[in-house]
Amino acid sequence: MTAQTTEARIDALEEKVAYQEQVIDDLNTAVTDQWKEIDTLRRLVTSLLDEVKEMELAARAPVGREPPPPHY
């Protein structure tokens, strides 16, 4: 191998590594953003499930006599 061939190969490898580093950074950013969104959605679903459970309990509660209106 000549010095030029070796230098060209090293340059090509450095170029590939730089491109791969950029791709890895982009993927890391995308994954981080997705995890933030997933965390937000999990909290929202948990909150909604709690509300539904409360509504179910309220619907199952025995219906008693309503108090008379305040003017009586």
LOVEXSE-473843 format. One record per atom (N, C-alpha, C, O): residue number from 1; residue in three letters; atom name; x, y, z. Coordinates in Angstrom, 2 decimals, m for minus. Layout:
+------+------+------+---------+---------+---------+
! resi ! resn ! name !       X !       Y !       Z !
+------+------+------+---------+---------+---------+
!  NUM !  ALA !   CA !       X !       Y !       Z !
...
+------+------+------+---------+---------+---------+
END
This chain:
+------+------+------+---------+---------+---------+
! resi ! resn ! name !       X !       Y !       Z !
+------+------+------+---------+---------+---------+
!    1 !  MET !    N !    0.84 !   m1.18 !    0.00 !
!    1 !  MET !   CA !    0.00 !    0.00 !    0.00 !
!    1 !  MET !    C !    0.88 !    1.24 !    0.00 !
!    1 !  MET !    O !    1.93 !    1.30 !    0.65 !
!    2 !  THR !    N !    0.42 !    2.20 !   m0.74 !
!    2 !  THR !   CA !    1.18 !    3.45 !   m0.77 !
!    2 !  THR !    C !    0.67 !    4.38 !    0.32 !
!    2 !  THR !    O !   m0.39 !    4.15 !    0.91 !
!    3 !  ALA !    N !    1.42 !    5.41 !    0.57 !
!    3 !  ALA !   CA !    1.04 !    6.38 !    1.59 !
!    3 !  ALA !    C !   m0.26 !    7.07 !    1.21 !
!    3 !  ALA !    O !   m1.08 !    7.38 !    2.08 !
!    4 !  GLN !    N !   m0.45 !    7.32 !   m0.08 !
!    4 !  GLN !   CA !   m1.68 !    8.00 !   m0.53 !
!    4 !  GLN !    C !   m2.89 !    7.10 !   m0.32 !
!    4 !  GLN !    O !   m3.95 !    7.59 !    0.09 !
!    5 !  THR !    N !   m2.77 !    5.82 !   m0.59 !
!    5 !  THR !   CA !   m3.87 !    4.88 !   m0.41 !
!    5 !  THR !    C !   m4.24 !    4.79 !    1.06 !
!    5 !  THR !    O !   m5.42 !    4.81 !    1.43 !
!    6 !  THR !    N !   m3.23 !    4.68 !    1.90 !
!    6 !  THR !   CA !   m3.47 !    4.59 !    3.33 !
!    6 !  THR !    C !   m4.12 !    5.88 !    3.84 !
!    6 !  THR !    O !   m5.06 !    5.83 !    4.63 !
!    7 !  GLU !    N !   m3.62 !    7.01 !    3.39 !
!    7 !  GLU !   CA !   m4.19 !    8.30 !    3.82 !
!    7 !  GLU !    C !   m5.63 !    8.45 !    3.33 !
!    7 !  GLU !    O !   m6.48 !    8.97 !    4.05 !
!    8 !  ALA !    N !   m5.91 !    8.00 !    2.13 !
!    8 !  ALA !   CA !   m7.27 !    8.07 !    1.59 !
!    8 !  ALA !    C !   m8.20 !    7.18 !    2.39 !
!    8 !  ALA !    O !   m9.34 !    7.56 !    2.67 !
!    9 !  ARG !    N !   m7.73 !    6.01 !    2.76 !
!    9 !  ARG !   CA !   m8.55 !    5.10 !    3.56 !
!    9 !  ARG !    C !   m8.82 !    5.69 !    4.95 !
!    9 !  ARG !    O !   m9.94 !    5.60 !    5.46 !
!   10 !  ILE !    N !   m7.81 !    6.29 !    5.55 !
!   10 !  ILE !   CA !   m7.98 !    6.91 !    6.86 !
!   10 !  ILE !    C !   m8.98 !    8.06 !    6.76 !
!   10 !  ILE !    O !   m9.84 !    8.22 !    7.62 !
!   11 !  ASP !    N !   m8.86 !    8.87 !    5.71 !
!   11 !  ASP !   CA !   m9.81 !    9.98 !    5.50 !
!   11 !  ASP !    C !  m11.23 !    9.46 !    5.35 !
!   11 !  ASP !    O !  m12.16 !   10.02 !    5.92 !
!   12 !  ALA !    N !  m11.39 !    8.39 !    4.60 !
!   12 !  ALA !   CA !  m12.73 !    7.81 !    4.40 !
!   12 !  ALA !    C !  m13.29 !    7.29 !    5.72 !
!   12 !  ALA !    O !  m14.47 !    7.47 !    6.01 !
!   13 !  LEU !    N !  m12.44 !    6.64 !    6.51 !
!   13 !  LEU !   CA !  m12.89 !    6.14 !    7.81 !
!   13 !  LEU !    C !  m13.27 !    7.28 !    8.75 !
!   13 !  LEU !    O !  m14.28 !    7.20 !    9.45 !
!   14 !  GLU !    N !  m12.47 !    8.34 !    8.77 !
!   14 !  GLU !   CA !  m12.79 !    9.50 !    9.61 !
!   14 !  GLU !    C !  m14.12 !   10.12 !    9.19 !
!   14 !  GLU !    O !  m14.90 !   10.55 !   10.03 !
!   15 !  GLU !    N !  m14.35 !   10.17 !    7.91 !
!   15 !  GLU !   CA !  m15.61 !   10.73 !    7.39 !
!   15 !  GLU !    C !  m16.80 !    9.86 !    7.83 !
!   15 !  GLU !    O !  m17.83 !   10.38 !    8.25 !
!   16 !  LYS !    N !  m16.63 !    8.54 !    7.74 !
!   16 !  LYS !   CA !  m17.69 !    7.64 !    8.18 !
!   16 !  LYS !    C !  m17.96 !    7.77 !    9.67 !
!   16 !  LYS !    O !  m19.12 !    7.79 !   10.09 !
!   17 !  VAL !    N !  m16.91 !    7.88 !   10.48 !
!   17 !  VAL !   CA !  m17.06 !    8.01 !   11.92 !
!   17 !  VAL !    C !  m17.79 !    9.30 !   12.26 !
!   17 !  VAL !    O !  m18.67 !    9.31 !   13.12 !
!   18 !  ALA !    N !  m17.43 !   10.38 !   11.59 !
!   18 !  ALA !   CA !  m18.10 !   11.66 !   11.84 !
!   18 !  ALA !    C !  m19.58 !   11.56 !   11.49 !
!   18 !  ALA !    O !  m20.43 !   12.07 !   12.23 !
!   19 !  TYR !    N !  m19.90 !   10.93 !   10.38 !
!   19 !  TYR !   CA !  m21.30 !   10.75 !    9.99 !
!   19 !  TYR !    C !  m22.04 !    9.88 !   11.01 !
!   19 !  TYR !    O !  m23.17 !   10.20 !   11.40 !
!   20 !  GLN !    N !  m21.41 !    8.80 !   11.45 !
!   20 !  GLN !   CA !  m22.04 !    7.91 !   12.42 !
!   20 !  GLN !    C !  m22.27 !    8.61 !   13.76 !
!   20 !  GLN !    O !  m23.28 !    8.38 !   14.41 !
!   21 !  GLU !    N !  m21.33 !    9.45 !   14.16 !
!   21 !  GLU !   CA !  m21.51 !   10.20 !   15.41 !
!   21 !  GLU !    C !  m22.72 !   11.13 !   15.31 !
!   21 !  GLU !    O !  m23.48 !   11.26 !   16.27 !
!   22 !  GLN !    N !  m22.89 !   11.76 !   14.17 !
!   22 !  GLN !   CA !  m24.05 !   12.64 !   13.98 !
!   22 !  GLN !    C !  m25.35 !   11.85 !   13.99 !
!   22 !  GLN !    O !  m26.34 !   12.29 !   14.58 !
!   23 !  VAL !    N !  m25.35 !   10.71 !   13.35 !
!   23 !  VAL !   CA !  m26.54 !    9.86 !   13.35 !
!   23 !  VAL !    C !  m26.87 !    9.39 !   14.76 !
!   23 !  VAL !    O !  m28.03 !    9.40 !   15.16 !
!   24 !  ILE !    N !  m25.85 !    9.00 !   15.52 !
!   24 !  ILE !   CA !  m26.07 !    8.55 !   16.90 !
!   24 !  ILE !    C !  m26.63 !    9.70 !   17.73 !
!   24 !  ILE !    O !  m27.56 !    9.48 !   18.52 !
!   25 !  ASP !    N !  m26.11 !   10.89 !   17.59 !
!   25 !  ASP !   CA !  m26.63 !   12.05 !   18.33 !
!   25 !  ASP !    C !  m28.08 !   12.32 !   17.96 !
!   25 !  ASP !    O !  m28.91 !   12.59 !   18.83 !
!   26 !  ASP !    N !  m28.40 !   12.24 !   16.66 !
!   26 !  ASP !   CA !  m29.79 !   12.46 !   16.22 !
!   26 !  ASP !    C !  m30.73 !   11.41 !   16.79 !
!   26 !  ASP !    O !  m31.83 !   11.72 !   17.25 !
!   27 !  LEU !    N !  m30.29 !   10.15 !   16.77 !
!   27 !  LEU !   CA !  m31.11 !    9.07 !   17.32 !
!   27 !  LEU !    C !  m31.29 !    9.22 !   18.83 !
!   27 !  LEU !    O !  m32.37 !    8.97 !   19.36 !
!   28 !  ASN !    N !  m30.24 !    9.62 !   19.51 !
!   28 !  ASN !   CA !  m30.32 !    9.83 !   20.95 !
!   28 !  ASN !    C !  m31.34 !   10.92 !   21.27 !
!   28 !  ASN !    O !  m32.13 !   10.78 !   22.20 !
!   29 !  THR !    N !  m31.31 !   12.00 !   20.51 !
!   29 !  THR !   CA !  m32.27 !   13.08 !   20.72 !
!   29 !  THR !    C !  m33.69 !   12.58 !   20.47 !
!   29 !  THR !    O !  m34.60 !   12.90 !   21.24 !
!   30 !  ALA !    N !  m33.89 !   11.81 !   19.43 !
!   30 !  ALA !   CA !  m35.22 !   11.30 !   19.12 !
!   30 !  ALA !    C !  m35.72 !   10.37 !   20.23 !
!   30 !  ALA !    O !  m36.88 !   10.46 !   20.64 !
!   31 !  VAL !    N !  m34.86 !    9.49 !   20.72 !
!   31 !  VAL !   CA !  m35.25 !    8.55 !   21.77 !
!   31 !  VAL !    C !  m35.57 !    9.31 !   23.06 !
!   31 !  VAL !    O !  m36.55 !    9.00 !   23.74 !
!   32 !  THR !    N !  m34.75 !   10.29 !   23.39 !
!   32 !  THR !   CA !  m34.99 !   11.09 !   24.59 !
!   32 !  THR !    C !  m36.33 !   11.81 !   24.50 !
!   32 !  THR !    O !  m37.10 !   11.83 !   25.47 !
!   33 !  ASP !    N !  m36.63 !   12.41 !   23.36 !
!   33 !  ASP !   CA !  m37.91 !   13.08 !   23.17 !
!   33 !  ASP !    C !  m39.08 !   12.11 !   23.28 !
!   33 !  ASP !    O !  m40.11 !   12.43 !   23.87 !
!   34 !  GLN !    N !  m38.91 !   10.92 !   22.72 !
!   34 !  GLN !   CA !  m39.98 !    9.92 !   22.80 !
!   34 !  GLN !    C !  m40.21 !    9.48 !   24.24 !
!   34 !  GLN !    O !  m41.36 !    9.29 !   24.64 !
!   35 !  TRP !    N !  m39.16 !    9.30 !   25.02 !
!   35 !  TRP !   CA !  m39.33 !    8.89 !   26.42 !
!   35 !  TRP !    C !  m40.04 !    9.97 !   27.22 !
!   35 !  TRP !    O !  m40.85 !    9.66 !   28.09 !
!   36 !  LYS !    N !  m39.73 !   11.23 !   26.93 !
!   36 !  LYS !   CA !  m40.43 !   12.33 !   27.61 !
!   36 !  LYS !    C !  m41.92 !   12.28 !   27.29 !
!   36 !  LYS !    O !  m42.77 !   12.44 !   28.17 !
!   37 !  GLU !    N !  m42.23 !   12.07 !   26.03 !
!   37 !  GLU !   CA !  m43.64 !   11.99 !   25.60 !
!   37 !  GLU !    C !  m44.32 !   10.78 !   26.25 !
!   37 !  GLU !    O !  m45.46 !   10.88 !   26.71 !
!   38 !  ILE !    N !  m43.65 !    9.65 !   26.28 !
!   38 !  ILE !   CA !  m44.21 !    8.45 !   26.90 !
!   38 !  ILE !    C !  m44.48 !    8.70 !   28.38 !
!   38 !  ILE !    O !  m45.53 !    8.30 !   28.89 !
!   39 !  ASP !    N !  m43.56 !    9.35 !   29.05 !
!   39 !  ASP !   CA !  m43.74 !    9.64 !   30.47 !
!   39 !  ASP !    C !  m44.95 !   10.54 !   30.69 !
!   39 !  ASP !    O !  m45.74 !   10.32 !   31.61 !
!   40 !  THR !    N !  m45.10 !   11.56 !   29.85 !
!   40 !  THR !   CA !  m46.26 !   12.45 !   29.94 !
!   40 !  THR !    C !  m47.55 !   11.68 !   29.70 !
!   40 !  THR !    O !  m48.53 !   11.87 !   30.42 !
!   41 !  LEU !    N !  m47.57 !   10.83 !   28.71 !
!   41 !  LEU !   CA !  m48.76 !   10.06 !   28.39 !
!   41 !  LEU !    C !  m49.09 !    9.07 !   29.51 !
!   41 !  LEU !    O !  m50.27 !    8.85 !   29.80 !
!   42 !  ARG !    N !  m48.09 !    8.47 !   30.12 !
!   42 !  ARG !   CA !  m48.33 !    7.55 !   31.24 !
!   42 !  ARG !    C !  m49.00 !    8.27 !   32.39 !
!   42 !  ARG !    O !  m49.95 !    7.76 !   32.99 !
!   43 !  ARG !    N !  m48.49 !    9.46 !   32.71 !
!   43 !  ARG !   CA !  m49.10 !   10.23 !   33.80 !
!   43 !  ARG !    C !  m50.54 !   10.60 !   33.47 !
!   43 !  ARG !    O !  m51.41 !   10.57 !   34.34 !
!   44 !  LEU !    N !  m50.79 !   10.96 !   32.23 !
!   44 !  LEU !   CA !  m52.13 !   11.32 !   31.81 !
!   44 !  LEU !    C !  m53.08 !   10.13 !   31.90 !
!   44 !  LEU !    O !  m54.21 !   10.26 !   32.38 !
!   45 !  VAL !    N !  m52.63 !    8.97 !   31.46 !
!   45 !  VAL !   CA !  m53.46 !    7.76 !   31.51 !
!   45 !  VAL !    C !  m53.75 !    7.39 !   32.97 !
!   45 !  VAL !    O !  m54.87 !    7.02 !   33.30 !
!   46 !  THR !    N !  m52.74 !    7.50 !   33.82 !
!   46 !  THR !   CA !  m52.94 !    7.20 !   35.24 !
!   46 !  THR !    C !  m53.98 !    8.14 !   35.84 !
!   46 !  THR !    O !  m54.85 !    7.71 !   36.59 !
!   47 !  SER !    N !  m53.88 !    9.39 !   35.52 !
!   47 !  SER !   CA !  m54.83 !   10.38 !   36.02 !
!   47 !  SER !    C !  m56.25 !   10.07 !   35.53 !
!   47 !  SER !    O !  m57.21 !   10.13 !   36.29 !
!   48 !  LEU !    N !  m56.36 !    9.74 !   34.26 !
!   48 !  LEU !   CA !  m57.67 !    9.42 !   33.70 !
!   48 !  LEU !    C !  m58.25 !    8.15 !   34.32 !
!   48 !  LEU !    O !  m59.45 !    8.08 !   34.59 !
!   49 !  LEU !    N !  m57.42 !    7.15 !   34.56 !
!   49 !  LEU !   CA !  m57.89 !    5.92 !   35.20 !
!   49 !  LEU !    C !  m58.40 !    6.21 !   36.61 !
!   49 !  LEU !    O !  m59.41 !    5.66 !   37.03 !
!   50 !  ASP !    N !  m57.70 !    7.07 !   37.33 !
!   50 !  ASP !   CA !  m58.15 !    7.45 !   38.67 !
!   50 !  ASP !    C !  m59.52 !    8.13 !   38.61 !
!   50 !  ASP !    O !  m60.39 !    7.86 !   39.43 !
!   51 !  GLU !    N !  m59.68 !    9.01 !   37.64 !
!   51 !  GLU !   CA !  m60.97 !    9.70 !   37.49 !
!   51 !  GLU !    C !  m62.09 !    8.72 !   37.17 !
!   51 !  GLU !    O !  m63.19 !    8.82 !   37.71 !
!   52 !  VAL !    N !  m61.81 !    7.76 !   36.28 !
!   52 !  VAL !   CA !  m62.82 !    6.78 !   35.91 !
!   52 !  VAL !    C !  m63.19 !    5.92 !   37.13 !
!   52 !  VAL !    O !  m64.37 !    5.64 !   37.35 !
!   53 !  LYS !    N !  m62.20 !    5.52 !   37.91 !
!   53 !  LYS !   CA !  m62.48 !    4.73 !   39.11 !
!   53 !  LYS !    C !  m63.35 !    5.51 !   40.09 !
!   53 !  LYS !    O !  m64.28 !    4.96 !   40.68 !
!   54 !  GLU !    N !  m63.06 !    6.79 !   40.26 !
!   54 !  GLU !   CA !  m63.87 !    7.62 !   41.15 !
!   54 !  GLU !    C !  m65.31 !    7.73 !   40.63 !
!   54 !  GLU !    O !  m66.26 !    7.67 !   41.40 !
!   55 !  MET !    N !  m65.45 !    7.88 !   39.32 !
!   55 !  MET !   CA !  m66.80 !    7.97 !   38.73 !
!   55 !  MET !    C !  m67.55 !    6.65 !   38.91 !
!   55 !  MET !    O !  m68.75 !    6.66 !   39.19 !
!   56 !  GLU !    N !  m66.85 !    5.52 !   38.75 !
!   56 !  GLU !   CA !  m67.49 !    4.23 !   38.94 !
!   56 !  GLU !    C !  m67.96 !    4.06 !   40.39 !
!   56 !  GLU !    O !  m69.06 !    3.58 !   40.63 !
!   57 !  LEU !    N !  m67.12 !    4.45 !   41.33 !
!   57 !  LEU !   CA !  m67.50 !    4.36 !   42.73 !
!   57 !  LEU !    C !  m68.69 !    5.25 !   43.04 !
!   57 !  LEU !    O !  m69.59 !    4.86 !   43.79 !
!   58 !  ALA !    N !  m68.70 !    6.43 !   42.48 !
!   58 !  ALA !   CA !  m69.82 !    7.34 !   42.70 !
!   58 !  ALA !    C !  m71.10 !    6.78 !   42.09 !
!   58 !  ALA !    O !  m72.18 !    6.96 !   42.65 !
!   59 !  ALA !    N !  m70.99 !    6.13 !   40.95 !
!   59 !  ALA !   CA !  m72.17 !    5.57 !   40.30 !
!   59 !  ALA !    C !  m72.71 !    4.37 !   41.07 !
!   59 !  ALA !    O !  m73.92 !    4.11 !   41.04 !
!   60 !  ARG !    N !  m71.85 !    3.64 !   41.76 !
!   60 !  ARG !   CA !  m72.28 !    2.47 !   42.51 !
!   60 !  ARG !    C !  m72.82 !    2.82 !   43.90 !
!   60 !  ARG !    O !  m73.47 !    2.00 !   44.54 !
!   61 !  ALA !    N !  m72.55 !    4.02 !   44.35 !
!   61 !  ALA !   CA !  m72.98 !    4.42 !   45.69 !
!   61 !  ALA !    C !  m74.50 !    4.35 !   45.78 !
!   61 !  ALA !    O !  m75.20 !    4.73 !   44.84 !
!   62 !  PRO !    N !  m75.00 !    3.87 !   46.90 !
!   62 !  PRO !   CA !  m76.45 !    3.79 !   47.03 !
!   62 !  PRO !    C !  m77.07 !    5.18 !   47.00 !
!   62 !  PRO !    O !  m76.56 !    6.14 !   47.58 !
!   63 !  VAL !    N !  m78.20 !    5.24 !   46.30 !
!   63 !  VAL !   CA !  m78.89 !    6.52 !   46.18 !
!   63 !  VAL !    C !  m79.83 !    6.65 !   47.37 !
!   63 !  VAL !    O !  m80.77 !    5.88 !   47.51 !
!   64 !  GLY !    N !  m79.57 !    7.62 !   48.20 !
!   64 !  GLY !   CA !  m80.43 !    7.87 !   49.36 !
!   64 !  GLY !    C !  m81.44 !    8.96 !   49.03 !
!   64 !  GLY !    O !  m81.53 !    9.45 !   47.91 !
!   65 !  ARG !    N !  m82.16 !    9.29 !   50.03 !
!   65 !  ARG !   CA !  m83.12 !   10.39 !   49.83 !
!   65 !  ARG !    C !  m82.36 !   11.67 !   49.63 !
!   65 !  ARG !    O !  m81.36 !   11.94 !   50.30 !
!   66 !  GLU !    N !  m82.84 !   12.44 !   48.73 !
!   66 !  GLU !   CA !  m82.25 !   13.76 !   48.52 !
!   66 !  GLU !    C !  m82.71 !   14.68 !   49.63 !
!   66 !  GLU !    O !  m83.86 !   14.60 !   50.05 !
!   67 !  PRO !    N !  m81.86 !   15.53 !   50.11 !
!   67 !  PRO !   CA !  m82.29 !   16.46 !   51.14 !
!   67 !  PRO !    C !  m83.30 !   17.44 !   50.55 !
!   67 !  PRO !    O !  m83.27 !   17.73 !   49.36 !
!   68 !  PRO !    N !  m84.20 !   17.94 !   51.37 !
!   68 !  PRO !   CA !  m85.18 !   18.88 !   50.84 !
!   68 !  PRO !    C !  m84.51 !   20.16 !   50.40 !
!   68 !  PRO !    O !  m83.44 !   20.51 !   50.90 !
!   69 !  PRO !    N !  m85.13 !   20.85 !   49.48 !
!   69 !  PRO !   CA !  m84.57 !   22.11 !   49.02 !
!   69 !  PRO !    C !  m84.46 !   23.09 !   50.20 !
!   69 !  PRO !    O !  m85.17 !   22.94 !   51.20 !
!   70 !  PRO !    N !  m83.59 !   24.06 !   50.09 !
!   70 !  PRO !   CA !  m83.34 !   24.96 !   51.22 !
!   70 !  PRO !    C !  m84.57 !   25.80 !   51.64 !
!   70 !  PRO !    O !  m84.60 !   26.30 !   52.77 !
!   71 !  HIS !    N !  m85.56 !   25.97 !   50.79 !
!   71 !  HIS !   CA !  m86.69 !   26.84 !   51.15 !
!   71 !  HIS !    C !  m87.72 !   26.12 !   52.04 !
!   71 !  HIS !    O !  m88.72 !   26.72 !   52.42 !
!   72 !  TYR !    N !  m87.49 !   24.86 !   52.37 !
!   72 !  TYR !   CA !  m88.47 !   24.15 !   53.24 !
!   72 !  TYR !    C !  m88.09 !   24.34 !   54.68 !
!   72 !  TYR !    O !  m88.77 !   23.83 !   55.57 !
+------+------+------+---------+---------+---------+
END
